[in-house]
Amino acid sequence: MIKRFGESPLRGQRYIRRPGAYAVLQLGADLLLTHQMEPYPEYQLPGGGIDPGEHPIAALHREVWEETGWSISPPRRLGVFRRFTFMPEYEIWAEKVCTIYHARPVRRLGDPIEPHHTALWMPMEEAVEHLGNDGDRDFVAQLLR
């Protein structure tokens, strides 16, 4: 069974399943995060949706580069969670199935190319307080233990 975080699914609401790959990018006691300004400001673990036919690790590398401008070390899978949410940028209700990986930022290749995203460093303890969803916060808190 996959652990669920966030709101319960709404009765009668149709959800589209959206698999995604996300990374806890740790360098010492700090994490490389992305801050997304639109549709609303939110700190996030870098990552995102896996395109049809795309391997999850390839999606992770692509998404991290798009959202942070960094390349990463080979990732290690930490686990998976799901959450039910409205995605205003796509105007859909989604069951997000989020696979979380742990990796090290290796090299800054440039600025993020994803619109409205900024890469930033944050101490892990602060990230647990500021990340935009409970699932992301839980995985970072597990690493702190």
CORDAJO-V131834 format. One record per pair of residues at least 4 apart in sequence whose C-alpha atoms are under 6 Angstrom apart, sorted by sequence separation. I is the first residue (numbers start at 0). J is the second residue. D is the distance in whole Angstrom. If there is no record, write none. Layout:
((I/J/D) (I/J/D))
//
This chain:
((25/29/6) (36/40/4) (58/62/6) (63/67/6) (64/68/4) (86/90/6) (126/130/6) (25/30/5) (35/40/6) (64/69/5) (86/91/5) (24/30/5) (35/41/5) (85/91/6) (130/136/6) (24/31/5) (34/41/6) (85/92/4) (34/42/4) (84/92/6) (33/42/6) (49/58/5) (84/93/5) (127/136/5) (33/43/5) (83/93/6) (32/43/6) (83/94/5) (32/44/5) (33/45/6) (82/94/6) (32/45/6) (46/59/6) (82/95/5) (81/95/5) (47/62/6) (81/96/4) (46/62/5) (80/96/6) (81/97/6) (46/63/5) (80/97/5) (45/63/5) (79/97/5) (79/98/4) (78/98/6) (79/99/6) (78/99/5) (22/44/6) (77/99/6) (22/45/6) (77/100/5) (21/45/6) (76/100/4) (21/46/4) (75/100/5) (20/46/6) (74/100/6) (75/101/5) (20/47/6) (74/101/5) (19/47/5) (74/102/5) (19/48/4) (18/48/6) (19/49/5) (72/102/6) (18/49/6) (72/103/5) (71/103/6) (71/104/4) (71/105/5) (70/105/6) (70/106/5) (69/106/6) (69/107/4) (20/59/5) (68/107/6) (69/108/5) (68/108/5) (68/109/5) (68/110/5) (68/111/4) (67/111/5) (66/111/5) (65/111/5) (65/112/5) (66/113/5) (65/113/5) (66/116/6) (67/118/5) (8/83/6) (3/80/6) (5/82/6) (16/93/6) (17/94/6) (18/95/6) (20/97/6) (22/99/6) (2/80/5) (3/81/5) (4/82/5) (14/92/5) (15/93/5) (16/94/5) (17/95/5) (18/96/5) (19/97/5) (20/98/5) (21/99/5) (22/100/5) (23/101/5) (24/102/5) (25/103/5) (1/80/6) (3/82/6) (14/93/5) (15/94/6) (22/101/6) (24/103/5) (36/115/5) (14/94/6) (24/104/6) (35/115/6) (35/116/5) (34/116/5) (34/117/5) (33/117/5) (33/118/5) (32/118/6) (32/119/5) (43/130/6) (31/119/6) (42/130/5) (43/131/6) (31/120/5) (42/131/5) (30/120/6) (41/131/6) (30/121/5) (29/121/5) (29/122/4) (30/123/6) (28/122/6) (29/123/5) (4/133/6) (4/134/6))
//
